[in-house]
């Protein structure tokens, strides 16, 4: 029996591809908006595509914010993917409109200062020594990104003792974060072929 993982359905996200990728990695996966199931699962995945504000509105409409925060406070694994990573930060600034995030990670999400947006396609990342998510992966492993916004100021994360993986597009930005039970990726592991599958297996290995 695989680890029980809930992919949170709050109306935004790449639910089916995340479900299939996690199943292939060996998890017993449920896609649901049931907050009790989200609270009780061995691992919780928070997906997200599109706009930060729309994703936050979906999370708030479901009342999922406290469940995510309580899991993290209790040391129970949570994985944010793409905008599901971004909403874990304090705020997102899109078109001059600032939307409050869940505030579980320090910092904010802003438009990447790149000539070509979105940042779309395969890119390498620079993972820190001791990373659990990237354990066993080669330094030139490539992951699939689709985004125009990201976290470019790493000051707060460094002060909070987070393990930060970076990538480059116009500037350096946060590609992944690991801080206690909270893991997050700006790229889509579920669309990143074998490297993404290895990363998901690494995350599943952290589940009790």
PAPA-295010 format. One line per field, with one value per atom (N, C-alpha, C): residue number from 1; atom name; x, y, z. Coordinates in steps of 0.1 Angstrom, whole numbers, plus 2048, in hexadecimal, padded with zeros to 3 digits. Example, Ala and Ser with C-alpha at 12.3 -4.5 7.8 and 13.67 -1.06 7.14 Angstrom:
REM PAPA-295010
nr c(1_1_1_2_2_2);
atom c(N_CA_C_N_CA_C);
xx c(884_87B_884_880_889_881);
yy c(7C7_7D3_7DF_7EA_7F5_800);
zz c(84E_84E_84E_847_847_84F);
This chain:
REM PAPA-295010
nr c(1_1_1_2_2_2_3_3_3_4_4_4_5_5_5_6_6_6_7_7_7_8_8_8_9_9_9_10_10_10_11_11_11_12_12_12_13_13_13_14_14_14_15_15_15_16_16_16_17_17_17_18_18_18_19_19_19_20_20_20_21_21_21_22_22_22_23_23_23_24_24_24_25_25_25_26_26_26_27_27_27_28_28_28_29_29_29_30_30_30_31_31_31_32_32_32_33_33_33_34_34_34_35_35_35_36_36_36_37_37_37_38_38_38_39_39_39_40_40_40_41_41_41_42_42_42_43_43_43_44_44_44_45_45_45_46_46_46_47_47_47_48_48_48_49_49_49_50_50_50_51_51_51_52_52_52_53_53_53_54_54_54_55_55_55_56_56_56_57_57_57_58_58_58_59_59_59_60_60_60_61_61_61_62_62_62_63_63_63_64_64_64_65_65_65_66_66_66_67_67_67_68_68_68_69_69_69_70_70_70_71_71_71_72_72_72_73_73_73_74_74_74_75_75_75_76_76_76_77_77_77_78_78_78_79_79_79_80_80_80_81_81_81_82_82_82_83_83_83_84_84_84_85_85_85_86_86_86_87_87_87_88_88_88_89_89_89_90_90_90_91_91_91_92_92_92_93_93_93_94_94_94_95_95_95_96_96_96_97_97_97_98_98_98_99_99_99_100_100_100_101_101_101_102_102_102_103_103_103_104_104_104_105_105_105_106_106_106_107_107_107_108_108_108_109_109_109_110_110_110_111_111_111_112_112_112_113_113_113_114_114_114_115_115_115_116_116_116_117_117_117_118_118_118_119_119_119_120_120_120_121_121_121_122_122_122_123_123_123_124_124_124_125_125_125_126_126_126_127_127_127_128_128_128_129_129_129_130_130_130_131_131_131_132_132_132_133_133_133_134_134_134_135_135_135_136_136_136_137_137_137_138_138_138_139_139_139_140_140_140_141_141_141_142_142_142_143_143_143_144_144_144_145_145_145_146_146_146_147_147_147_148_148_148_149_149_149_150_150_150_151_151_151_152_152_152_153_153_153_154_154_154_155_155_155_156_156_156_157_157_157_158_158_158_159_159_159_160_160_160_161_161_161_162_162_162_163_163_163_164_164_164_165_165_165_166_166_166_167_167_167_168_168_168_169_169_169_170_170_170_171_171_171_172_172_172_173_173_173_174_174_174_175_175_175_176_176_176_177_177_177_178_178_178_179_179_179_180_180_180_181_181_181_182_182_182_183_183_183_184_184_184_185_185_185_186_186_186_187_187_187_188_188_188_189_189_189_190_190_190_191_191_191_192_192_192_193_193_193_194_194_194_195_195_195_196_196_196_197_197_197_198_198_198_199_199_199_200_200_200_201_201_201_202_202_202_203_203_203_204_204_204_205_205_205_206_206_206_207_207_207_208_208_208);
atom c(N_CA_C_N_CA_C_N_CA_C_N_CA_C_N_CA_C_N_CA_C_N_CA_C_N_CA_C_N_CA_C_N_CA_C_N_CA_C_N_CA_C_N_CA_C_N_CA_C_N_CA_C_N_CA_C_N_CA_C_N_CA_C_N_CA_C_N_CA_C_N_CA_C_N_CA_C_N_CA_C_N_CA_C_N_CA_C_N_CA_C_N_CA_C_N_CA_C_N_CA_C_N_CA_C_N_CA_C_N_CA_C_N_CA_C_N_CA_C_N_CA_C_N_CA_C_N_CA_C_N_CA_C_N_CA_C_N_CA_C_N_CA_C_N_CA_C_N_CA_C_N_CA_C_N_CA_C_N_CA_C_N_CA_C_N_CA_C_N_CA_C_N_CA_C_N_CA_C_N_CA_C_N_CA_C_N_CA_C_N_CA_C_N_CA_C_N_CA_C_N_CA_C_N_CA_C_N_CA_C_N_CA_C_N_CA_C_N_CA_C_N_CA_C_N_CA_C_N_CA_C_N_CA_C_N_CA_C_N_CA_C_N_CA_C_N_CA_C_N_CA_C_N_CA_C_N_CA_C_N_CA_C_N_CA_C_N_CA_C_N_CA_C_N_CA_C_N_CA_C_N_CA_C_N_CA_C_N_CA_C_N_CA_C_N_CA_C_N_CA_C_N_CA_C_N_CA_C_N_CA_C_N_CA_C_N_CA_C_N_CA_C_N_CA_C_N_CA_C_N_CA_C_N_CA_C_N_CA_C_N_CA_C_N_CA_C_N_CA_C_N_CA_C_N_CA_C_N_CA_C_N_CA_C_N_CA_C_N_CA_C_N_CA_C_N_CA_C_N_CA_C_N_CA_C_N_CA_C_N_CA_C_N_CA_C_N_CA_C_N_CA_C_N_CA_C_N_CA_C_N_CA_C_N_CA_C_N_CA_C_N_CA_C_N_CA_C_N_CA_C_N_CA_C_N_CA_C_N_CA_C_N_CA_C_N_CA_C_N_CA_C_N_CA_C_N_CA_C_N_CA_C_N_CA_C_N_CA_C_N_CA_C_N_CA_C_N_CA_C_N_CA_C_N_CA_C_N_CA_C_N_CA_C_N_CA_C_N_CA_C_N_CA_C_N_CA_C_N_CA_C_N_CA_C_N_CA_C_N_CA_C_N_CA_C_N_CA_C_N_CA_C_N_CA_C_N_CA_C_N_CA_C_N_CA_C_N_CA_C_N_CA_C_N_CA_C_N_CA_C_N_CA_C_N_CA_C_N_CA_C_N_CA_C_N_CA_C_N_CA_C_N_CA_C_N_CA_C_N_CA_C_N_CA_C_N_CA_C_N_CA_C_N_CA_C_N_CA_C_N_CA_C_N_CA_C_N_CA_C_N_CA_C_N_CA_C_N_CA_C_N_CA_C_N_CA_C_N_CA_C_N_CA_C_N_CA_C_N_CA_C_N_CA_C_N_CA_C_N_CA_C_N_CA_C_N_CA_C_N_CA_C_N_CA_C_N_CA_C_N_CA_C_N_CA_C_N_CA_C_N_CA_C_N_CA_C_N_CA_C_N_CA_C_N_CA_C_N_CA_C_N_CA_C_N_CA_C_N_CA_C_N_CA_C_N_CA_C);
xx c(808_800_809_806_80F_80B_813_810_803_7FB_7EE_7F1_7EE_7F0_7E3_7E0_7D5_7DA_7D5_7D7_7CB_7CD_7C2_7BB_7AE_7A6_79F_7A5_79E_79A_799_795_7A0_7AC_7B7_7C3_7C7_7D3_7D2_7DE_7E0_7DD_7D1_7CD_7D0_7CC_7CD_7DB_7E3_7F1_7F9_7F6_7FC_7F8_7EB_7E7_7EE_7EF_7F5_804_80B_819_81C_814_815_812_808_805_810_816_821_82D_82E_839_837_82B_828_81E_818_80F_800_7F9_7EA_7E4_7DF_7DB_7CC_7C7_7B9_7B9_7B2_7B0_7A2_7A2_796_797_78B_78A_786_786_783_78E_78C_796_79A_791_794_79E_79C_7A5_7B3_7B3_7BF_7C7_7C0_7C6_7CC_7C6_7CA_7D4_7D5_7DE_7EC_7F4_802_809_805_80A_800_801_7F7_7FF_7F9_7FE_7F5_7FB_7F3_7F7_7EF_7F3_7EF_7F0_7EC_7F1_7E8_7EC_7E4_7EA_7E3_7E8_7DE_7E1_7E2_7EB_7EC_7DF_7D9_7CD_7C1_7C0_7B5_7B8_7C4_7C7_7C4_7C9_7C6_7B7_7AF_7A1_79B_7A0_79B_79E_7AA_7AE_7A6_7A3_79B_78D_787_779_777_781_781_784_78A_78F_79B_7A3_7AE_7BB_7BC_7C8_7CC_7C2_7C6_7CA_7C4_7C8_7D6_7DA_7E8_7F1_7EE_7F6_7F8_7ED_7ED_7F5_7F5_7FE_80C_810_81E_822_819_81C_81E_817_818_823_82A_835_831_825_820_822_827_82C_821_825_81D_827_822_829_821_827_820_826_81E_823_81F_828_826_81F_813_80C_809_808_806_813_81E_82A_829_825_825_81C_810_806_80B_816_81B_823_826_82E_824_82A_822_819_81D_814_819_810_812_80F_817_815_813_807_804_7FD_804_7FE_7FC_804_803_7F9_7F2_7E9_7EF_7F0_7F7_7EC_7EE_7E4_7EC_7E5_7EB_7EC_7F7_7F9_7F7_7FB_7F9_803_80E_818_820_821_828_837_83A_848_84A_856_858_85C_856_859_84D_84F_844_847_83C_83D_83A_844_843_846_843_845_854_858_866_86B_877_87D_884_87C_882_87B_883_87E_873_874_86B_863_856_84D_841_83B_840_84D_853_85E_858_85A_853_85D_85D_866_86F_879_882_88E_891_89C_8A3_8B0_8B8_8B6_8B9_8B8_8C5_8C7_8D2_8CD_8CE_8C9_8D4_8D1_8DB_8DF_8EB_8F0_8E6_8E3_8DB_8CC_8C8_8BA_8B4_8A8_8A1_89A_894_88C_895_8A1_8AA_8B4_8B3_8BD_8BE_8CA_8CC_8CA_8C6_8C4_8D0_8D4_8E0_8DF_8EA_8EA_8E4_8E5_8DF_8D1_8CA_8BC_8B4_8AA_8A2_893_88D_87F_876_869_860_859_85C_856_84C_841_838_834_83A_836_83C_836_83B_83F_83B_83D_845_84D_855_85A_861_867_876_87A_888_890_889_891_892_89E_8A0_8A3_8A3_8A8_8A0_893_88A_88C_88D_88E_89B_8A6_8B3_8B3_8AD_8AC_8A3_89A_891_897_8A3_8AA_8A4_89D_898_8A3_8A1_8AA_8A4_8AB_8A5_8AD_8A5_8AA_8A7_8B1_8AE_8AF_8AA_8AB_8AC_8B0_8B2_8A9_8A2_89B_89A_8A3_8A3_8AA_8A8_8AF_8AD_8B4_8B3_8A5_89F_892_891_888_886_87F_886_881_87A_880_87A_87E_876_879_876_87F_87D_87F_875_876_86D_874_86D_863_856_84C_848_84C_846_850_84C_854_84C_852_84B_854_84E_855_84E_856_850_84D_856_854_849_846_83C_843_844_84B_842_835_82C_82D_834_836_845_84D_85C_862_85A_85F_866_871_878_87D_882_888_87D_871_866_861_861_85D_866_873_87D_87B_878_876_869_85F_852_855_85D_860_868_871_879_870_866_85C_854_84F_847_84F_85C_865_866_861_861_854_84A_83D_83E_838_838_82F);
yy c(7F4_800_80C_815_821_82C_836_841_848_84C_852_861_865_873_879_885_88D_898_899_8A4_8AD_8B9_8C2_8C8_8C6_8CB_8D8_8E3_8F0_8F8_8F1_8F7_8FC_8FA_8FE_8F4_8EF_8E7_8DC_8D6_8CB_8BE_8BC_8B2_8A4_8A1_893_88F_898_895_893_89B_89A_88C_889_87C_870_871_866_864_870_86F_86A_86E_869_85A_856_848_840_845_83E_83E_848_848_83F_839_82F_834_83F_844_83F_83F_83C_84A_84F_85D_85F_869_86E_87C_880_88E_892_89C_89F_8AD_8B3_8C0_8BD_8B1_8AD_8B1_8BB_8C0_8B6_8AE_8A4_89A_896_88D_894_8A1_8A8_8A9_8AA_8AB_89E_893_886_87E_882_87B_87B_871_870_87D_880_88C_894_8A1_8A9_8B1_8B0_8B8_8C3_8CF_8DB_8DF_8DC_8E0_8EE_8F3_900_904_909_90F_91C_925_932_93D_945_951_94E_955_954_958_963_968_95E_958_94E_941_93D_931_934_940_943_944_949_94A_93C_933_925_91F_921_91B_921_92E_935_930_92F_92B_91D_914_907_907_911_912_909_907_8FE_904_911_917_912_912_90D_8FE_8F6_8E8_8E6_8EE_8ED_8F2_8FD_903_8F9_8F3_8EA_8DD_8D8_8CD_8D1_8DD_8E1_8E3_8E9_8EB_8DE_8D3_8C6_8BD_8C3_8BB_8B1_8B3_8A9_8AE_8A6_8AA_8B1_8BC_8C3_8C6_8C4_8C7_8D1_8DD_8E6_8E6_8E6_8E6_8F2_8F8_904_90F_914_91E_919_90C_906_908_90A_90E_91D_925_934_938_932_936_933_92B_929_935_93E_94A_955_960_96A_972_974_97C_97A_97D_97C_98A_98F_99C_999_99A_998_9A5_9AB_9B7_9C2_9C3_9CE_9CB_9BF_9BB_9B1_9B4_9AC_9A3_996_98D_986_985_97F_970_96A_95B_954_948_940_944_94A_94E_944_938_92D_92D_935_938_947_94C_95A_95F_96A_970_971_977_97A_975_974_96F_97B_97D_989_984_98D_989_988_97E_97C_987_98C_997_991_98A_983_989_989_98E_985_978_96E_968_96A_964_95E_953_94C_944_941_938_92A_925_918_90E_903_8F8_8F2_8EC_8E4_8ED_8EC_8F4_8EB_8EE_8E8_8F0_8EA_8F1_8EF_8F7_8F6_8F3_8E6_8E1_8E2_8E5_8E6_8D8_8D8_8CB_8C7_8BA_8B5_8B5_8BA_8BA_8AC_8AB_89E_89C_8A7_8A6_8A2_8A7_8A5_89A_893_888_87E_87B_871_876_882_888_88F_88D_893_8A2_8A9_8B8_8BE_8B6_8BC_8B7_8B2_8AE_8BA_8B8_8C3_8C1_8CC_8CB_8D5_8D2_8D9_8E5_8F1_8FD_903_90A_912_91D_929_934_941_94C_959_960_95A_960_957_95C_954_95C_955_95B_95D_96A_96D_973_976_97B_970_96B_95F_962_96F_974_96D_96E_968_959_952_944_940_947_944_946_951_954_94A_944_93A_92C_92B_91E_914_919_910_90B_8FF_8FB_8FF_907_90D_908_904_900_90B_90F_91B_916_91F_91E_92C_92D_93A_93C_947_94C_95B_962_971_975_96D_96F_961_960_954_955_949_948_93B_93A_92E_923_918_90D_903_902_8F9_8FE_8FA_8FD_8F1_8EF_8E4_8EB_8EA_8EF_8E7_8DE_8D5_8CC_8CC_8C3_8CA_8D6_8DD_8DC_8D7_8D6_8DD_8E3_8EA_8EB_8EB_8EB_8F5_8FE_907_900_8F6_8EE_8E4_8DC_8D2_8C4_8BE_8B1_8A6_8A8_89F_8A0_8AA_8AC_8AA_8A6_8A7_899_890_882_87B_875_86C_874_880_888_88D_890_894_888_87C_870_86D_86F_86C_876_883_88D_889_885_881_875_86B_860_865_86E_874_87A_882_888_87D_873_869_861_861_85B_862_86F_877_875_86E_86C_861_863_859_84D);
zz c(800_800_800_7F7_7F6_800_802_80B_806_80F_80C_809_7FD_7F9_7F4_7F8_7F3_7EA_7DE_7D5_7D8_7DD_7E1_7D5_7D3_7C8_7CD_7CB_7CF_7C2_7B7_7AB_7A1_7A5_79C_79D_792_793_789_788_77E_785_789_792_78D_781_77C_779_773_770_77D_787_794_79A_799_79F_798_78B_784_787_788_78A_799_7A2_7B0_7B1_7AA_7AA_7A4_799_793_79C_7A5_7AE_7BB_7BB_7C6_7D0_7CF_7D9_7D6_7E1_7E1_7E1_7D5_7D3_7D3_7DA_7D9_7D5_7CB_7C7_7CD_7D6_7DD_7E3_7E6_7ED_7FB_800_80E_817_820_828_833_837_841_83B_82F_828_826_823_821_82E_839_846_84A_846_84C_843_836_82D_832_82D_830_82A_81E_817_810_80F_809_7FD_7F1_7E6_7E3_7E2_7DE_7D0_7C6_7B9_7B6_7A9_7A6_798_790_783_782_77A_777_780_784_78C_79B_7A2_7B0_7B7_7B3_7BA_7B8_7AD_7AA_7B3_7B4_7BC_7CB_7D0_7DE_7E0_7D6_7D8_7D9_7D1_7D2_7DF_7E4_7F1_7FC_7FC_806_806_7FA_7F8_7FE_7FD_803_812_816_824_827_81D_81E_824_825_82B_838_842_84F_850_847_846_842_838_833_83E_844_84F_85B_85E_86A_867_85A_857_858_853_854_863_86B_879_880_87C_882_87C_873_86D_863_85C_853_845_83C_82F_826_820_816_80A_7FE_7F1_7E9_7E7_7DE_7D0_7C5_7B8_7B0_7A9_7A0_7A8_7A5_7AD_7BB_7BC_7C9_7D2_7CC_7D4_7D7_7CD_7CE_7DA_7DB_7E5_7F3_7F5_802_807_7FE_802_808_80C_813_80A_7FD_7F4_7E6_7DD_7CE_7C8_7C0_7B9_7AA_7A5_797_792_788_781_78B_795_79F_7AA_7A9_7B4_7BD_7CA_7D3_7DB_7DA_7E1_7EC_7F7_803_800_804_803_810_811_81D_828_824_82D_835_82F_835_831_827_823_822_826_825_817_813_806_7FE_7F2_7E9_7DB_7D3_7C5_7BC_7B2_7A9_79B_791_783_781_77A_777_76D_770_767_75B_753_747_73A_72F_723_71D_720_71A_725_725_72F_728_72D_739_737_742_742_740_734_731_72B_730_72B_736_731_73A_73E_74B_750_75B_75D_767_774_780_78D_794_79E_7A7_7B5_7B9_7C6_7D1_7DD_7E8_7EC_7F2_7F8_802_803_80D_80A_7FE_7FA_7FA_800_7FF_7F2_7ED_7E1_7D5_7D5_7C9_7CB_7D6_7D9_7CE_7CA_7C0_7B1_7B0_7A2_79D_791_78B_78B_78C_78C_77F_774_768_765_770_76E_76A_761_75C_760_763_768_75F_75E_755_75D_758_75E_754_75A_753_75C_75C_765_761_765_762_76F_77B_788_790_79A_7A2_7AE_7B7_7C3_7BF_7BF_7BB_7C7_7D1_7DD_7E7_7E9_7F2_800_803_811_81C_81B_826_827_81C_81C_823_81F_825_834_838_847_84E_847_84D_84D_847_847_83D_833_829_81F_81A_80F_802_7FB_7EE_7E2_7D9_7CB_7C2_7BA_7B1_7A2_799_78B_785_778_772_766_766_75A_75B_755_757_763_76E_77B_782_78E_796_79D_79E_7A5_7AD_7B6_7BE_7B5_7B3_7AC_7B5_7C1_7CB_7D9_7E3_7F1_7FA_803_80D_81B_823_831_83A_841_84A_842_846_83F_832_82F_824_818_80D_801_7F6_7EC_7E1_7D5_7CA_7BD_7B4_7AE_7A4_796_793_787_78A_77F_780_780_78C_78C_785_784_77E_76E_769_75B_758_761_760_75E_758_754_760_75D_767_772_770_77B_784_77F_787_78F_789_790_79C_799_7A4_7B0_7AC_7B7_7BF_7B8_7BF_7C8_7C4_7CC_7D8_7D6_7E2_7EC_7E7_7F0_7F7_7F0_7F6_801_7FF_809_816_817_823_82B_825_82B_836_841_84C_848);
